[in-house]
Amino acid sequence: MTPDMCKDLTAQLKHPSQSLPDLYGFIQELGSDWSLAQLHLFLICMDGIEVSSDGRVSMGAKSPQEALLEAVVNVVRSQNKPMPAAQVVRLLPSQFVTTEAQIKALAKESNELEVFGPGLLKLK
């Protein structure tokens, strides 16, 4: 499986619950030479993916890190301009307890945000 195939498979997984054989057919159409067993192993090793005993595959619940990152992205997007991490912390919903350092670290690892200057965050 190539990185592009993995990206397409991940996008496909965002649709409602699907069967393992359907996903296997999907990756075969993309040109993968993986077996059904290899795909099954790959899926059960992926974070946030649930494979049920009857072969249904779905996105699991978001991890706390994913939920926090989504909230940070939403705050930055709502301001529509670069903003300091300290301000992001203040504008997050009350369910999130975090620090500036954690926000900056999440943003650095994110595909949606970047950190520049003296700790400013902006959308990529």
N, C-alpha and C positions, 0 to 999 in steps of 0.2 A: 504494500500500500504506500503510495506516494504522499507527501505532505498535502498536495492539492486534493487528493482523494479523501484524506482524513478531514480536511476542512469541509468538503462537500457532505461527507457522512455526518459530521457534527451539526451542520446546518439542517440536514434531514432529520436528525434526532429531536429537533425543536418542535416538530410536528407532534400531534397527539400520539399516544402509545401505538407502536408498530410491532409487527412480528419479526422475529429473527430471520425467518426465510425471506421475508420481503426486503429486509435490509441487505441480506446476502445477495439477492437479485440486483439490488441497487448498486452494490459495489462491483458486481460482475459487469454491469452495464458501463461502469466507469473504467473498466479494464483491469480490475484487481484479479490476481491469481490466487488469492487466499482461499482456504477451505472454510466451510461453515464453522468448524471447530475453532479455527484461528480467529475468525471474526467474533465468535462467542467469547473467547478468552480475552481478546482486545477490549470488548465492551464491558466485561465485568471488572477489568482493571482500570477503566476510566473513572475519574472522579465525577460524581454527580449523575451517573448513569445507573439505572436499575434494570436488571434482567430478571424477570419473574420465572418461577419454576415451569410455567406453561409457555415460555419463550417470548413473552411480551417485553418490549424494550421501551423505556421511557426515561425522560429526564427526572432525576430525583429532586429533592428539595435543595435549594441553594445553601451553600455553606455560609457560615457567618461572614467569612472574608468576601465572598461573592456578593452577599447582600449589602455589606458596607461599601464595597466598590461601586455597586449600582447606585446607592444613595449619594455617594460623593460625586459621581458623574452627573446625576440629576441636579445636584446643587450647583455645580460649576456650569452646567448647561443653562440653568434657570437664570444665572447672573449674566450670561452671554459676554463675559469678559474674564481675563485672568484675575485670579483672586488668591490671597494668602491662605495657607493651610489653616491658620488660626481661625479665619473667618468661616472656612468650610466646617470646621469642628462646631462652631456656634450655630450654624444654620442646619446641621443635620437633625433629622427627627430624633425625638428624645429616647427612642429605643436603643440608639447607638451610643456607647460610651467608648471614646477613643482619644488618641492624642495626636498632636501635630506630626510627630515622628512617624506614627503608624499611617497616617494619611499620606505623607510624602512617600513612604516606602511602597504603599499600595499603588500610588500614582506612577511611580517609576517602573513598576512591573506591569502596568496596564497597557493595553493596546489603544485605549481611548483617551488617556490623559498624558500630559507631560509636565515635568517640574522644571522650572527655569528661574534664573535670577535668585533673589533671596527667598526661596521657598514659595514662589507663585505657581499656581496650577492653572492649566488651560487645556481645552480640548485639542486633540491632535488634528 
